[in-house]
Amino acid sequence: MKKYFGTDGIRGIPKETLSQELISSICASVEILIDPKSVAIISDTRESSDEILNWISLGFSENVKIYNHGILPSGSMPIILKKFDYDLGIIISASHNPANYNGIKLIQKNGSKLDDDIEIQIENRLNSLKLPTKGSEIINLSDGHDEYLRYLQEITDINFDNFEIIIDAANGAAFSVIKELLDSKNAKYRIINDTPNGLNINDNCGATSPENLQNEIKNREIGASFDGDADRLIMVDEEGTIVNGDLILTLLAKYFSELNNLKNNIVVSTVMSNYGFKQAMQKFDFDLIETPVGDKYVAESMNKYDASLGGEQSGHIIIADLLPVGDGLITLIMVLKALEHFGMTLCDFKNENLYEYPQKLTNIELTNKLNDEEIEYINQIALDMSINKDLDGRYLIRNSGTEPLLRVLVEAKSAEAMQDFSDELLTKINKYLN
């Protein structure tokens, strides 16, 4: 059982729930276990990132060189590792979390996130190690930015005359490189939330607040919003409707299938995917494989079943032929290529191919993460309700892997049935918790 690593690295509030001792000790343990001689670093725009970089350098010994490539989307890390042959990558980011949070994600030499068993081994060594007397040297570079931009440009063979785009950069890691990419392709676009100040990342903007982009859409633009480290993409279609990862996966699965690029006819998603998405996969005769929540589990399952496409409703989309991890910018490029291929708008594609069951996700704040027995009890409450109400839909109750939250998802065929079930279930859960 892991104590510090969640579904996406280690996160917390620096100097409160995330300490220098923990970050430095994790790095010292990594050096013993993995023995990297070179470590690539990228970060998002949080003001605490420089401090965490220093904590990292204090954990590695002088035998390790740290190459800091600055602010970049997390999807750039596999490209940087491959190009410059670094032994390990560390992303300083708390992804979609508020600006006061930060953390680290450890990336293997092959570009994938660390396996659970390696993370457990890293944690098991923490109590029996000493930090080095002399830390590692930090070398600041811009080569990673240039290489990542070059990669994006190479795969962006799109006629942008067909699109008018608005980008919400979330005041995060994509704020600069997305403009450079679109400018280099003479795209027609507008961009908002592209002035990070260290404190405004994800602040009522980006993929976690897509209604912000909804309010900005005009003249049948297509909207794209990233989160803090730009590994996820949430869109807004030409009619102002929010488009999540389920529709993006449906579009890309159909596109790749027509190009004979959907390996083994498999699509991987998580248990959070809408029931309507599952029906669409059946309609197109795609084999759907479901995983626990977390893009690392999607990636592991894709590797196990040799799948080329997988993702989450939250907008993490992995296209294995391009990268072993999700990247919001690459996902956007592929969405535009698919729409160009079909000659359709995003809203028209959805109307023809995907009916989403009305869905509500509620986050209940917790003091402490619920244990298995408590989760099981709450699930029994929901099961009894679903039988009594003959629910045409589903519910999903789970601890968040990144925050002290209980996530309660309810779906039903009608909005009224969904809301009724959700309201009653939340009332009973809160009564139990209190």
Steps between C-alpha positions, in 0.01 A plus 500: 500500500639839397511784751622793289450414133147552370359420156715776350816547701539677834305817575433735786537856619872588520622551858167372633400158367800479265841537664857544386589190702252285306598625152874480569465155659297371205779614266769340720302176495463521122876539463560182699231300322525625140852651499442780245801706392291762320155634593282724282270749672201692367235690696177691471456864600451475878712738708616212720660307212848655541502410868405140426774486235744593774358227727555250219863607458561449873372142478724388214875476557772680306522190278171600336461787254164682493396657169222753550303570181264748665127546447360238261193277467553164669457321167832644388690283748508176293621702202775663707609169656526333160676787324764568768528147643440596862463221755196640682243779475332698778201724436441766764125553491171442676319481166139617540528586872493862628814715498584442867553130424805354331673167465717273292439228242779255428542389138699196389761518226246352255264794563244312713403572859651276766326171574327460837751241619793736439322780687448259793870409497593871501278562803630194686854642497412840645556412865841344448690760297699816551501801272828573317739750655535669162205528265485491122570776250211667316560588133240727340418440131246595232569206269195309622264778402644515150484123454141475624383784273676339204321172572160670516565682174593177323168331580282806437418450132161674516325753276419758766276691258227259614520599867462798727636410839496646849755367752477515879858443618404487872793736573699178494780318324357527146459878501801572278560195282140476376525857365831423330350190339183668372689809382742281303202337323317829432199376697204724576479500876446699818654414836391578854658438841851515357657736755624282787623675812575196715171527688228488232553154349163317474335797673144481362644417162625211290377143476363496856281806431380447141200727559752785481573402139129452433440863591772614259396301191361700210448472123496117507856475625631171633642525850791316661596522866802347670575443867805621690753258351302465173474122509123516461266664250139602549328662203195712423325433171370749246165525679658570839462149647777359719676201345685260730733207444220256415410680178866564417572127539198413284611739226861381501405132518284532192766708322785260578280204405438646155875549459563142621695647793281372784717212622311178570175699478542589870411817689600536867308723740432520874198417712406871484400483132136571424265211430419664166870477410492127568197467272687687225796266529264203460331662201834538320612146601799630695626290792479717813732431793433683827757589767501674840511880491842641411672542166794286621260205525367576153859499371582172676191334353578635153846348526362168626246465217709673231242777451570825318227717656380556854395774734283644771180699505700776670688561175818293540536336159791269417590434137767234533640538148596858591568503877474256793319767706222749447564841346224757455665675207553178306142397577375831359705451184353152451144622563540765231646243260207267566243774443679596178491133395127464562416847371283556807467740788552368849136553594377320187727204572363474852137520383559212260719276712464542877205537739633581845292398799439802728775485759587676824830481684504638855814539711451472877785647705651261754723547800654159440478254213228239559610143561378199303231411754354851490500503118333158500228622741425805285487282189244278673286809562519583130427141396187485714384828348566385144291186556214690662496767230569259211780732383554500122860611529779460750686650794870503591638593843873522564776686681690753292854387427639854518292695757310434829168464318227240460387498137135404441394444139139437396366432148145433383320498167303815589625816669211485748578145613870585525439808716249322724733207563802725554322727748374212712831314489700809603261564788549145630880511455533831683279369782729196530819710493372742759 
